[in-house]
Amino acid sequence: MTYGSFCMKIGLMWHGSAEDRAKQTLEGHRLEPTADAFRQQGFDVFPCVYHDGCAAEVEKQLLGFDAVQVWVNPITEDGHDRTKLDTLLRGVAEDGVFVSSHPNTILKMGTKTVVFDTKGLSWGSDVHLIHSLQDMADQLKARLPLGPRVLKQHRGHSGQGIWKITSGETPSIIKVKPATRSTPEVEMTLEDWVQSCGPYLAQGPMLDQAYNPLIEQGMVRAYLVGGCVEGFGFQEVNALVMGKEPTQRTYSGPDDDRFQDLKIQLEGKWIPELMRTLDLSHDDLPMLWDTDFMFREGGGHMLCEINVSCVYPYPESAMIPLARAFRQRLTR
């Protein structure tokens, strides 16, 4: 299929097993609507299942494409991280394949550290970085008497590595509520908690953010293509809210009246400030990414996190803009 004189090959990558790769197809897959959007923009679209054991085969496949859009979480379904994949993606990018999101961009804006790096923006909050077990002990002893904290590992997804920490009945006891769905709060000693964080700190600094009670009013996710908001998701109940089961996220287009103030702030102020703070050009921005916001006391919004590695599901309203953005980038 061609769009005028345009016809290029793009791979849509997701994580799976070697068996999944052997029978990879976009027909009936969750990414089939995305593939259709790319075809409407003149692309030849191909499935690309990634697994560490198939890295050499995947690399050879990618070198036959003009671009690849990647949907692979920081921690994969089989417990691996993206170390091997990110090395592969850097290599094919150097050979001329356009990669989104590029691993270097993910390290700048797709880890929990970005919340600390941009705390000076008006979306910022009371956040700190923890670099060691001693840091963890000292900082929690100092801050927990002032109110609950939310701790986040360097890279994660779907609530993995996120906990609400609250003071217990004595200074040595804390209450820990994981953000993964249907996981109960538990009591433990502060010392045991600190020691349990060793593996997380080995991967990078952890983020310590003051718990925002307005999270009980819901969380807003803005979906972006480059620097433009192309849709929203709203979750009424988050997993950190005690006494309630988390709700599913509902999706809407970029014209949703409830979130126009957020859209204006993001496009007109916060994204340019983010780019200056992190030394990013417009071309460095991911083709598909999202930002999670909590409501702020007195009005406005507060950044919770930025997601870059695996933005799915996402609103249908963003599919054609995503494909169009790839087309414009590749034909420049």
PyMOL commands that set and color helices and strands:
alter all, ss='L'
color gray80, all
select helices_A, chain A and resi 18-22+32-40+52-62+83-94+103-109+113-117+133-146+190-196+198-201+213-217+257-278+282-284+316-331
alter helices_A, ss='H'
color red, helices_A
select strands_A, chain A and resi 8-15+43-50+67-71+98-100+127-130+149-152+162-167+173-178+186-189+206-210+219-225+228-235+250-252+289-295+301-307
alter strands_A, ss='S'
color yellow, strands_A
deselect
rebuild
show_as cartoon
